[in-house]
Amino acid sequence: MKYFLKDTIFTGIIAGVLVQLLTLLLILSVNYLLVQLSVVDEYISTKNLIPLSMLPNLHVMRNYFLKYKLEKSGAGVLLLTFVVMAVFFILHLQFHLF
């Protein structure tokens, strides 16, 4: 846990990736569980998975900036969020992959 309290951009990127992947896995597992229980055909569409998995990064970024005063780590989370959003929109708009 102390590793994530270092004030480096790399630490923020790692924290953002971990939070985003854990959120994505949680959403996918809930979606899979609801489909297997035949509650719904598709709970969350695949085009909404990546934007929804970016939401917890806002909380992580807020904690780094305001609570811990780790500005470089918060900037790393912000950088990762913008890069993932840009890649998502490029893939979505140009190639209609999602």
ChimeraX commands (.cxc) that place a marker at each C-alpha (Angstrom):
marker #1 position 0.00,0.00,0.00 radius 0.5
marker #1 position 2.85,2.37,0.68 radius 0.5
marker #1 position 3.94,2.00,-2.94 radius 0.5
marker #1 position 0.81,3.83,-4.08 radius 0.5
marker #1 position 1.63,6.79,-1.85 radius 0.5
marker #1 position 4.76,7.71,-3.82 radius 0.5
marker #1 position 4.41,10.92,-5.78 radius 0.5
marker #1 position 5.35,9.80,-9.30 radius 0.5
marker #1 position 3.42,9.77,-12.54 radius 0.5
marker #1 position 4.19,6.07,-12.97 radius 0.5
marker #1 position 2.55,5.30,-9.62 radius 0.5
marker #1 position -0.59,7.11,-10.73 radius 0.5
marker #1 position -0.66,5.22,-14.02 radius 0.5
marker #1 position -0.27,1.87,-12.23 radius 0.5
marker #1 position -3.01,2.76,-9.72 radius 0.5
marker #1 position -5.32,3.87,-12.52 radius 0.5
marker #1 position -4.73,0.69,-14.54 radius 0.5
marker #1 position -5.35,-1.54,-11.52 radius 0.5
marker #1 position -8.54,0.26,-10.52 radius 0.5
marker #1 position -9.81,0.25,-14.09 radius 0.5
marker #1 position -9.07,-3.45,-14.60 radius 0.5
marker #1 position -10.67,-4.42,-11.29 radius 0.5
marker #1 position -13.77,-2.40,-12.15 radius 0.5
marker #1 position -13.93,-3.97,-15.60 radius 0.5
marker #1 position -13.64,-7.46,-14.11 radius 0.5
marker #1 position -16.36,-6.68,-11.58 radius 0.5
marker #1 position -18.72,-5.38,-14.26 radius 0.5
marker #1 position -18.03,-8.37,-16.51 radius 0.5
marker #1 position -18.60,-10.84,-13.69 radius 0.5
marker #1 position -21.90,-9.23,-12.68 radius 0.5
marker #1 position -22.95,-9.18,-16.33 radius 0.5
marker #1 position -22.01,-12.86,-16.75 radius 0.5
marker #1 position -23.80,-13.85,-13.55 radius 0.5
marker #1 position -27.01,-12.10,-14.55 radius 0.5
marker #1 position -26.92,-13.64,-18.03 radius 0.5
marker #1 position -26.32,-17.13,-16.60 radius 0.5
marker #1 position -29.21,-16.73,-14.18 radius 0.5
marker #1 position -31.38,-15.76,-17.16 radius 0.5
marker #1 position -32.36,-12.53,-15.52 radius 0.5
marker #1 position -31.50,-10.46,-18.60 radius 0.5
marker #1 position -30.07,-11.06,-22.04 radius 0.5
marker #1 position -27.38,-8.43,-21.67 radius 0.5
marker #1 position -27.14,-6.31,-18.55 radius 0.5
marker #1 position -24.47,-3.90,-19.76 radius 0.5
marker #1 position -23.68,-3.59,-23.44 radius 0.5
marker #1 position -20.08,-4.02,-24.54 radius 0.5
marker #1 position -19.86,-0.46,-25.83 radius 0.5
marker #1 position -20.45,0.83,-22.29 radius 0.5
marker #1 position -17.90,-1.34,-20.49 radius 0.5
marker #1 position -14.83,0.81,-21.00 radius 0.5
marker #1 position -16.45,4.18,-20.13 radius 0.5
marker #1 position -18.00,2.64,-17.01 radius 0.5
marker #1 position -14.69,1.15,-15.94 radius 0.5
marker #1 position -13.10,4.62,-16.10 radius 0.5
marker #1 position -15.46,6.12,-13.50 radius 0.5
marker #1 position -13.58,4.90,-10.39 radius 0.5
marker #1 position -10.45,6.62,-11.73 radius 0.5
marker #1 position -12.14,9.91,-10.85 radius 0.5
marker #1 position -12.29,8.87,-7.20 radius 0.5
marker #1 position -8.65,7.74,-7.23 radius 0.5
marker #1 position -7.60,10.98,-8.89 radius 0.5
marker #1 position -9.56,13.04,-6.37 radius 0.5
marker #1 position -7.91,11.22,-3.46 radius 0.5
marker #1 position -4.44,11.72,-4.91 radius 0.5
marker #1 position -5.01,15.44,-5.50 radius 0.5
marker #1 position -7.01,16.48,-2.45 radius 0.5
marker #1 position -6.55,13.95,0.34 radius 0.5
marker #1 position -2.92,12.89,-0.09 radius 0.5
marker #1 position -1.60,15.99,-1.94 radius 0.5
marker #1 position 0.25,13.76,-4.43 radius 0.5
marker #1 position -0.03,15.87,-7.56 radius 0.5
marker #1 position 2.21,13.80,-9.83 radius 0.5
marker #1 position 0.32,10.60,-9.03 radius 0.5
marker #1 position -2.99,12.35,-9.65 radius 0.5
marker #1 position -1.63,13.61,-12.96 radius 0.5
marker #1 position -0.69,10.02,-13.86 radius 0.5
marker #1 position -4.25,8.84,-13.27 radius 0.5
marker #1 position -5.56,11.79,-15.27 radius 0.5
marker #1 position -3.15,11.04,-18.12 radius 0.5
marker #1 position -4.18,7.38,-18.21 radius 0.5
marker #1 position -7.87,8.31,-18.19 radius 0.5
marker #1 position -7.46,10.70,-21.11 radius 0.5
marker #1 position -5.41,8.19,-23.11 radius 0.5
marker #1 position -7.96,5.41,-22.58 radius 0.5
marker #1 position -10.82,7.78,-23.48 radius 0.5
marker #1 position -9.04,8.91,-26.65 radius 0.5
marker #1 position -8.30,5.33,-27.73 radius 0.5
marker #1 position -11.88,4.31,-27.00 radius 0.5
marker #1 position -13.38,7.15,-29.03 radius 0.5
marker #1 position -10.96,6.63,-31.92 radius 0.5
marker #1 position -11.81,2.92,-32.05 radius 0.5
marker #1 position -15.50,3.63,-31.64 radius 0.5
marker #1 position -15.82,6.45,-34.17 radius 0.5
marker #1 position -13.34,5.37,-36.81 radius 0.5
marker #1 position -13.62,1.62,-36.82 radius 0.5
marker #1 position -16.95,0.98,-35.03 radius 0.5
marker #1 position -15.36,-1.69,-32.86 radius 0.5
marker #1 position -17.57,-1.01,-29.86 radius 0.5
marker link #1:1,2 radius 0.2
marker link #1:2,3 radius 0.2
marker link #1:3,4 radius 0.2
marker link #1:4,5 radius 0.2
marker link #1:5,6 radius 0.2
marker link #1:6,7 radius 0.2
marker link #1:7,8 radius 0.2
marker link #1:8,9 radius 0.2
marker link #1:9,10 radius 0.2
marker link #1:10,11 radius 0.2
marker link #1:11,12 radius 0.2
marker link #1:12,13 radius 0.2
marker link #1:13,14 radius 0.2
marker link #1:14,15 radius 0.2
marker link #1:15,16 radius 0.2
marker link #1:16,17 radius 0.2
marker link #1:17,18 radius 0.2
marker link #1:18,19 radius 0.2
marker link #1:19,20 radius 0.2
marker link #1:20,21 radius 0.2
marker link #1:21,22 radius 0.2
marker link #1:22,23 radius 0.2
marker link #1:23,24 radius 0.2
marker link #1:24,25 radius 0.2
marker link #1:25,26 radius 0.2
marker link #1:26,27 radius 0.2
marker link #1:27,28 radius 0.2
marker link #1:28,29 radius 0.2
marker link #1:29,30 radius 0.2
marker link #1:30,31 radius 0.2
marker link #1:31,32 radius 0.2
marker link #1:32,33 radius 0.2
marker link #1:33,34 radius 0.2
marker link #1:34,35 radius 0.2
marker link #1:35,36 radius 0.2
marker link #1:36,37 radius 0.2
marker link #1:37,38 radius 0.2
marker link #1:38,39 radius 0.2
marker link #1:39,40 radius 0.2
marker link #1:40,41 radius 0.2
marker link #1:41,42 radius 0.2
marker link #1:42,43 radius 0.2
marker link #1:43,44 radius 0.2
marker link #1:44,45 radius 0.2
marker link #1:45,46 radius 0.2
marker link #1:46,47 radius 0.2
marker link #1:47,48 radius 0.2
marker link #1:48,49 radius 0.2
marker link #1:49,50 radius 0.2
marker link #1:50,51 radius 0.2
marker link #1:51,52 radius 0.2
marker link #1:52,53 radius 0.2
marker link #1:53,54 radius 0.2
marker link #1:54,55 radius 0.2
marker link #1:55,56 radius 0.2
marker link #1:56,57 radius 0.2
marker link #1:57,58 radius 0.2
marker link #1:58,59 radius 0.2
marker link #1:59,60 radius 0.2
marker link #1:60,61 radius 0.2
marker link #1:61,62 radius 0.2
marker link #1:62,63 radius 0.2
marker link #1:63,64 radius 0.2
marker link #1:64,65 radius 0.2
marker link #1:65,66 radius 0.2
marker link #1:66,67 radius 0.2
marker link #1:67,68 radius 0.2
marker link #1:68,69 radius 0.2
marker link #1:69,70 radius 0.2
marker link #1:70,71 radius 0.2
marker link #1:71,72 radius 0.2
marker link #1:72,73 radius 0.2
marker link #1:73,74 radius 0.2
marker link #1:74,75 radius 0.2
marker link #1:75,76 radius 0.2
marker link #1:76,77 radius 0.2
marker link #1:77,78 radius 0.2
marker link #1:78,79 radius 0.2
marker link #1:79,80 radius 0.2
marker link #1:80,81 radius 0.2
marker link #1:81,82 radius 0.2
marker link #1:82,83 radius 0.2
marker link #1:83,84 radius 0.2
marker link #1:84,85 radius 0.2
marker link #1:85,86 radius 0.2
marker link #1:86,87 radius 0.2
marker link #1:87,88 radius 0.2
marker link #1:88,89 radius 0.2
marker link #1:89,90 radius 0.2
marker link #1:90,91 radius 0.2
marker link #1:91,92 radius 0.2
marker link #1:92,93 radius 0.2
marker link #1:93,94 radius 0.2
marker link #1:94,95 radius 0.2
marker link #1:95,96 radius 0.2
marker link #1:96,97 radius 0.2
marker link #1:97,98 radius 0.2
view
